[in-house]
């Protein structure tokens, strides 16, 4: 047996493990809002409740995609030659399709969660008691980034959240 199918199968199994982990954590509601894993869209990132709802809805599909990848990995190891790579590619494409569909359902579920008016959310306008443009400081930007579950406001910077608004005036 060639080394290429083994390497490809290991990569497929690793991706299956990631999707299975996200699926289990999402199903149990223990997947914290973060920048890397889970359903990540504006609707799901606006609050912890929206993120949990989106990932709970998407979790069964994530587990199904992980199952598809495990089957593709087994077939990749079991069949020799170039057919093994075909099974791996078809499995990954099918898994990505399933994840895309269930993520769309998760985004719809997150959109149905009422907005939390009690505080700031990631990439929102962050209107506080102070309405002056000078109210946005570096520490405020870090606080807003923490709302996103990130350490910086890179994702929000295009919306002007973390920019120095007093310099724009």
C-alpha positions as CSV (number, residue, x, y, z in Angstrom):
1,X,0.0,0.0,0.0
2,X,1.2,3.5,-0.9
3,X,1.8,6.1,1.8
4,X,-0.5,8.7,0.1
5,X,-3.8,7.0,0.9
6,X,-2.7,6.6,4.5
7,X,-1.8,10.2,4.8
8,X,-5.1,11.3,3.1
9,X,-7.1,8.9,5.4
10,X,-5.4,10.4,8.5
11,X,-6.4,13.9,7.4
12,X,-10.0,12.8,6.7
13,X,-10.1,11.2,10.2
14,X,-8.7,14.4,11.8
15,X,-11.4,16.5,10.1
16,X,-14.0,13.9,11.2
17,X,-12.8,14.2,14.8
18,X,-13.0,18.0,14.7
19,X,-16.6,18.0,13.3
20,X,-17.6,15.3,15.8
21,X,-16.2,17.4,18.7
22,X,-18.0,20.5,17.5
23,X,-21.2,18.4,17.0
24,X,-21.1,16.9,20.5
25,X,-20.2,20.2,22.2
26,X,-22.9,22.0,20.2
27,X,-25.5,19.5,21.0
28,X,-24.8,19.7,24.7
29,X,-24.6,23.5,24.6
30,X,-21.0,23.5,25.9
31,X,-19.3,25.0,22.8
32,X,-18.2,28.5,23.9
33,X,-18.4,31.4,21.5
34,X,-15.1,31.6,19.8
35,X,-13.3,32.6,16.6
36,X,-12.5,29.1,15.2
37,X,-15.2,26.5,15.7
38,X,-19.0,26.3,15.3
39,X,-21.5,28.2,13.3
40,X,-20.0,31.7,12.9
41,X,-22.2,34.3,11.3
42,X,-23.3,37.8,12.4
43,X,-26.6,36.3,13.7
44,X,-24.9,33.6,15.8
45,X,-22.2,35.8,17.2
46,X,-24.4,38.6,18.5
47,X,-25.0,36.8,21.8
48,X,-24.1,33.6,23.7
49,X,-27.7,32.4,23.5
50,X,-27.7,32.9,19.7
51,X,-24.4,31.0,19.4
52,X,-25.7,28.1,21.5
53,X,-29.0,28.0,19.5
54,X,-27.2,28.0,16.2
55,X,-24.8,25.2,17.2
56,X,-27.5,23.1,18.8
57,X,-29.5,23.1,15.5
58,X,-26.3,22.4,13.4
59,X,-24.9,19.7,15.7
60,X,-26.8,16.6,14.3
61,X,-25.6,17.6,10.9
62,X,-22.0,18.0,12.1
63,X,-22.2,14.5,13.6
64,X,-23.6,13.2,10.3
65,X,-20.7,14.9,8.4
66,X,-18.2,13.3,10.8
67,X,-19.8,10.0,10.1
68,X,-19.5,10.5,6.3
69,X,-15.8,11.3,6.8
70,X,-15.2,8.3,8.9
71,X,-16.8,6.1,6.2
72,X,-14.7,7.9,3.5
73,X,-11.5,7.4,5.6
74,X,-12.2,3.7,6.0
75,X,-12.9,3.4,2.2
76,X,-9.7,5.3,1.5
77,X,-7.7,2.8,3.5
78,X,-9.6,-0.2,2.3
79,X,-9.5,0.4,-1.5
80,X,-6.1,0.6,-3.2
81,X,-4.8,2.9,-5.9
82,X,-6.3,6.2,-7.1
83,X,-9.8,5.1,-6.1
84,X,-8.9,5.6,-2.5
85,X,-8.3,9.3,-3.2
86,X,-11.6,9.5,-5.0
87,X,-13.4,8.2,-1.9
88,X,-11.6,10.7,0.2
89,X,-12.4,13.7,-2.0
90,X,-16.1,12.6,-2.4
91,X,-16.4,12.2,1.4
92,X,-14.9,15.6,2.1
93,X,-17.1,17.3,-0.5
94,X,-20.2,15.5,0.9
95,X,-19.3,16.5,4.4
96,X,-18.7,20.1,3.5
97,X,-22.1,20.1,1.8
98,X,-23.9,18.7,4.9
99,X,-22.0,21.2,7.2
100,X,-23.0,24.1,4.9
101,X,-26.7,23.1,4.9
102,X,-26.9,22.6,8.6
103,X,-25.0,25.8,9.3
104,X,-27.6,27.7,7.3
105,X,-30.3,26.2,9.5
106,X,-28.2,27.2,12.5
107,X,-28.0,30.8,11.3
108,X,-31.8,30.9,10.9
109,X,-32.2,29.5,14.4
110,X,-29.8,32.2,15.8
111,X,-31.7,34.9,13.9
112,X,-34.9,33.8,15.8
113,X,-33.2,34.3,19.2
114,X,-34.3,37.7,20.5
115,X,-31.6,40.4,20.6
116,X,-30.0,41.0,24.0
117,X,-30.6,44.8,24.6
118,X,-28.7,44.7,27.9
119,X,-25.2,45.0,26.6
120,X,-22.8,45.1,23.7
121,X,-22.5,42.3,21.2
122,X,-19.8,41.6,18.7
123,X,-19.7,44.1,15.8
124,X,-22.6,46.1,17.0
125,X,-22.7,49.9,17.2
126,X,-21.8,49.7,21.0
127,X,-23.9,52.6,22.0
128,X,-23.2,53.2,25.7
129,X,-24.2,55.9,28.2
130,X,-21.6,58.2,26.6
131,X,-22.5,59.1,23.0
132,X,-19.4,61.2,22.2
133,X,-17.1,59.9,19.5
134,X,-14.2,60.1,21.9
135,X,-15.8,57.4,24.0
136,X,-14.2,54.6,22.0
137,X,-10.8,53.9,23.5
138,X,-8.3,51.1,23.2
139,X,-9.7,49.4,26.4
140,X,-13.3,49.8,25.0
141,X,-12.1,48.1,21.8
142,X,-10.6,45.2,23.8
143,X,-13.9,44.9,25.7
144,X,-15.8,44.8,22.4
145,X,-13.4,42.2,21.1
146,X,-14.0,40.1,24.3
147,X,-17.7,40.2,23.4
148,X,-16.8,38.4,20.2
149,X,-14.8,35.8,22.0
150,X,-11.6,37.1,20.5
151,X,-8.6,39.0,21.8
152,X,-8.6,41.7,19.1
153,X,-11.2,43.5,17.0
154,X,-9.8,42.4,13.7
155,X,-13.2,41.1,12.5
156,X,-15.0,44.2,13.6
157,X,-12.4,46.7,12.3
158,X,-14.0,47.0,8.9
159,X,-17.2,48.3,10.6
160,X,-15.3,51.0,12.5
161,X,-15.8,49.5,15.9
162,X,-12.2,49.6,17.0
163,X,-11.1,52.6,15.0
164,X,-10.4,55.9,16.6
165,X,-13.6,57.7,15.8
166,X,-12.4,61.0,17.1
167,X,-9.8,61.1,14.4
168,X,-12.5,60.6,11.7
169,X,-14.5,63.6,13.0
